[in-house]
């Protein structure tokens, strides 16, 4: 409304020749080309770092060099730092937690960073804190992410009692847990059996199929 009002009431104060607009137009094109070639977008940097982080042939030095440039271009993008942290954690690199902390400072709700933090906590003997961090993530995730997060959780513990304590006590979550564990490769039958027994004791009789 403000722009419309200004367009209706404004009066021309001076006229400018079209030739004067050629300079800004050319400058805009040149700057756009520079940005395209020298300043990749968040998506471009994310795809590039993901390719590097998931390629076993990429050295840690190369990954850190590329990540440093990407983070300078996108200083608030926690996903880029989380990609580096996940790869460093996979390689048992001592700087993994530093990159996790950087990612969480940039974006406190970054899922990959939180899952990597839980993995490192579990690896270094802090099982209770790791499960407390992972449990709510599993509960809030969509089906695809939940399968991936469950794998992280099962790296920390295979005790059904600990798994159930870590997760919010909700019938739909126990049903999803049974589906995920029962259809994984290989199926986690001891955990499925224990979770199904708990579910049926709480009146969730759809779990009887998994007991069978």
N, C-alpha and C positions, 0 to 999 in steps of 0.2 A: 504493500500500500504506500509506503514512503517513497519508493522509487517511482511508482505511478504518479503520485502527487507531484513530485519534482519534475517529471517529464511534462506534466500538464501546465505547470506554472512557470517553468524556467523560460528565459528569453536568451537568444544567442548574443554573446558578448563580443566575439571575434570570429573570423573565418580563417581556416588553416588550409593551405594548399595540400592536395593529395601527395605531392612530392615529398613533403616533410614527413609523411607517414611511412615512406619507404625505409628510412633508416631504422626506426623502431621495429618494423616488420622483419627486416633482415637480421637485426640483432636478436629478436625473439627466436627465429629459426636456428641461428648459430648456438644460442644458449640451450635450446631444446636438444640439439644434436649432442652438445657437450654433456648434458645431464644424462641422455640416453646411453652414451658410451662410457662415461666416467663415474656416474653416480647411480649404480643399480638400485632398483626399488627393493622394498622389503621382500616381496615375493621372489624376485630374482636372486637376492642374496640367500634367502631361505632354501631355495631349490639347489643352489650351488653348494652351500654348506652341507645340506642333507646328503648330496651325492658324495662329497668328500668324506663326511663322517661315517657313512655306511660302506665305504670302499676300504677293504682291509689293506690295500696297497698304499693308501694315503698315510704318510708318516705324521706323527704328532706335530713335528715342527711345521710342516706344510699347513696342517689344519689350523694351528694356532696363529700362523701368520695371516692366513685368509680370514680367520675369525676376528683378529684384531682390527683389520680394515673394515669388515662388515659392521662391527660394534661401534666403531667411530662414526660410520655413516648413519647408523640407527641406534643411538645410545639408550633408547627406552624399550628396545625389542628384546624381551626375555627369551623368546623362542630360539633366537640365534645362539645365545649363551647356553641354553639348555641342550641344544644339539651337541655343542662341544663337550659339555659336562657328561652327557650320556656316553659319548665315545671314549672320553678319558676314564670314566668309571669302568667301561668294558675292558679297557687296557690296564686297569689297576694303576693308573697314573696318579702321582701324589697331588696334582693340581685339580683333581676332579671336584672336590668339595668347594674349592675357591670359585670355580665356574658355576657351581650350583648356587652358591650364595649370591654371585653377581646376577644370575638369572632371576632369583627370587626378589632381589632388591629392585630389579627393573620391572618385574611383573610377579607380584606375590602369589597369584593364582595360576601360574604356569604349570600345567599338568605334568609335562615331561620333567621339569626341574624337581617337582615334588616327588615324583616316582623315583627319580635318580637319587634324591636325598634319602628316601626310605631304603633304597637298595644299599647305599653306603652305610647307613646306620646299622642295618642288619648285618652287613659284612663285618663290621667292626665291633660286634657284640652288643649292640643296643637294640635288641629284638623288640622290647616293649614299645619303645619310641617309634620304631619302624612300623610296627603293626598299627599303632595309634594314628600314624600319618596316612597309611595306605587304606585302612578300613573305610573312612568317609569318601575317599576317592573312588573306590570300587562301587560304593553305594550310589554315588551321583553320576557315574559314567554311563554312556550309551553302550549298547551290546558289544559293539566292536572294540571300544576302548576297555570295556570291562574284562573281556577275554585277555587282553594284553596286560592289564593291571593284575589280574589273578595270577598270571605267570610270575610277575614280580613278587606277589605275596607268597606264592608257593616256593620261591627261592629262599624265603626267610623261615618259613615253618610248614611242616606237613602235618602238624597236630590239629585234628578237627576242632578240638575244644578252643585252641588259641585262635583259629580262623573264625569261629563263630563269635568269640568274644570281641574280635577286632571289628566285626561288621555290625551295623545297626540291626536290631532285632525286628525285622519286617518280613511278613510272609512272602511278599512278591520278590524280595531279595533272596530269600532261601530257595525259592523256586528257580530263579535265574541262576543261582549258584549251582544247583543240581544239574540244570541243563548244560551249563558251561563245563563243569567238571566231568559230567557223564559223556559228553560228546568230544572232549579233548582227545588228543592222540599222544600217548595212550590214555584211556579213561582212568580217572583217579578213583578207582572203586572203593578202597578203604575209606576215603573221605566222603564219597557219595553215600556210602552205607551209614556212616555216623551222622551226617547232616540229615539224611532221610529219616532216621530214627528220632532225632530231635524234632523235626518238622511234624511227623505223625503224632508225637506225644503232645504237640500243641494244637492238634485238631486239623492240621493241614493235610487232608487225606489224599490230595493229588500226588504227594510224595510216596504213596504206596507203590506206584508204578516203578519208581526207582528201587525200592526195597525188593520188589519182584525181580 
